[in-house]
Amino acid sequence: MTDLQALHDATHTMVMGVLNITEDSFSDGGLWLDPAKAAQHGRDMMAAGADIIDIGAESTRPGAKRVSEADELARITGAVKTLIPAGAVLSIDTTRASVAAAALSEGAQIINDVSGGTLDAELPHVVADHDCLYVVQHWRGWLVGSKGANPDQDTSVYEHGVLTDVHDELMRQVDGVLAAGVKPERIIIDPGLGFSKPGIEHNLLLLTGLETFRATGYPVLIGQSRKRFISAMLTGAGTAGADGPTMAQRDDVTAALSALSAEHGAWAVRVHDVAKSRAAVIAGNTWREYA
C-alpha cells in the first residue's frame, strides 16, 4: 500500500510519466488507445524510472472536444485495473467526479484535476471522501477563446503580471478545495504551464518563480513537457527545421527544464519521455543536495 503522506512530502523531485489514452492529444494522440498498448506503455515508463503514472483519457489541448463520460470511464478504469497489480502509483488526469470516484475505488492514489476543482463541483468532495492526493491546477476556463493564432488568447491577459495573478488565482482555487473538505496535507499545486499561458514570457516567468509557489507550503507539480512554448523557444533559436522542432528536440528541452525544476525543489515533473527526464531529475536532485 502506498504511503500517501510520504509521497506528498517527498524530499526529492519525482518523475510523473504521461499516459494519454486519447485520440487527439497534441503529441501522442491515438498511440495508446488500444488497452494492451496502454498497459505496456505504462509498464515501460515504470521500467524507465517513472515514480508515478498519470493516466488521462480526455485531451485538454486547444480545440479539443470532450469525450463522453462512458468512454473516459472505460479507458481510465481499464488502465488502472491493469497497472495497479504491476505496482504502479497512479495519478488520474480527470475533471469528472464520476471518473475520479471509479478510479479511486480501483486503487488509484492521486487525482490530477486540471480545472483545480472548478469544472465539476463534486470532484473535490469525492477527493475529500477518499484517502488520496489531489493536484489542484491553475485554471481559467475550459478552452475559452479557442480561436486565432493564440488559441487561448482571451484568457492570457495577466493584469498584475503572470506570476502574481497565477499565484493568487491558484490560492483561491485551493481555498475552494479546502472548503469542500480536502485536507491540506493531501493537496499538491500546479501553476498550469500552457493553460491560458501561450507564450514563452508566461511560462518561463512561472518556472523562474517556482519558489513563489513553494512558499505556499504545498508541493508543486510542473507540467512542461512538449508544451508549445518549448517549440517557440527552439524556433526562436533557429534550431527548428521547416516542419518545426522535432519531438526529440522538444524532449531535450523538457529534460533541461526538468533538471532546473528539480534543482529548485519541484515535487514532480510531468513528462512524456521518462528516460530523458529521469536522468535530468537525478542531476537536479543531486545539485540541490550540494547547493
Disulfide bonds with the S-S distance in Angstrom:
none
